[in-house]
Amino acid sequence: MLHRIALSLSLIAAQPLIAQTVQTEPTPHTTADLQQREAKLIETAKSTPSGFAVATLDDYGNDYTLLVVRTHTGDAERHQFFADQIVINKGTITLVTGGAMQGEHPNNGPGRPGETLGSSIQGGKEVALHAGDIVHIPAGVPHWVKVAPGTTTTYLVFKEK
């Protein structure tokens, strides 16, 4: 009986800690805020050899939001646990999905478990995406964002577990 009372008191005391991990308020991102972040990322992307810059806007564990800028074609990638919902803000990309990743290897960067990178995709399906277009890439599907030389593209990525 004493054990049950102690356990009950422990659970009651832990409720504020548990409640803090659940988001109950919306997180707005104004156009002005996104434009300011995008401008900084564009400068970063233009000054790096990879031509890539990214900022995490939100991270809730099972889902997170990224703002991405590309001035060059990057690596192909595959995410074992996360699907990508991509919204093109500016510019045009060629998205290659499916097929076989070339030189696939684990992502040793600040990524998530289960992510791999590759130099390209062979035999995938290509689609051109422009500002305002949206695409969903299921978890486990190889994908590769290609950017035309001399152009800059920005997009939001909503990662979903």
Buried (B, 14 or more C-beta within 10 A) or exposed (E): EEEEEEEEEEEEEEEEEEEEEEEEEEEEEEEEEBEEBBEEBBEBBEEEEEBBBBBEBEEEEEBBBBBBBBBBBBBBBBBEBBBBBBBBBBBBBBBBBEBEBEEBEEBEEEBEEBBBBBEBBEEBEEEEBEEEBEBEBEBEBBBBBBBBEEEBBBBBBBBBE
